[in-house]
Amino acid sequence: MRTLPALLAPFLVVAVALGGAAAQDRPLAFGVLNQQSPARTAERWNPILHYLTSATGVPLQLRMGPTVQDTNAMMARGDFDFVFTNHNFQPEFDHVGFRVVARWGGDPICGVLAVPVDSAVRDLRGLDGKRIAFPSPDAFVGY
């Protein structure tokens, strides 16, 4: 939770810069790319968006589709005012009207499989027959 203010700072700056948005009829649509179910995403993002709305006076509303493909289509149609995404800045999305202002500059990220320290699982064979979870059927890497 200590990093939450640092993560929210860019959103606060943008929301404050929009200023007059609080007077508009509809909340600004905040699109989040599916990394987990829409219900779980709402559990995690709605408190953040509520905090930002309270702090800035700019109403924000979580929006996403039931699948990555649906959320991509929503972005392509221009349904979002803001997007939190890891892959939508490819050439096929150039027409949407978003511009990347910050991008990871280090080595490419990679995925890991992790278990609790006290788990009996010590290697991949220990997962044979076990149920595992990924953030999305369309992505191995989660954030």
PyMOL commands that set and color helices and strands:
alter all, ss='L'
color gray80, all
select helices_A, chain A and resi 4-23+38-56+68-77+91-96+124-127
alter helices_A, ss='H'
color red, helices_A
select strands_A, chain A and resi 28-32+60-63+82-84
alter strands_A, ss='S'
color yellow, strands_A
deselect
rebuild
show_as cartoon
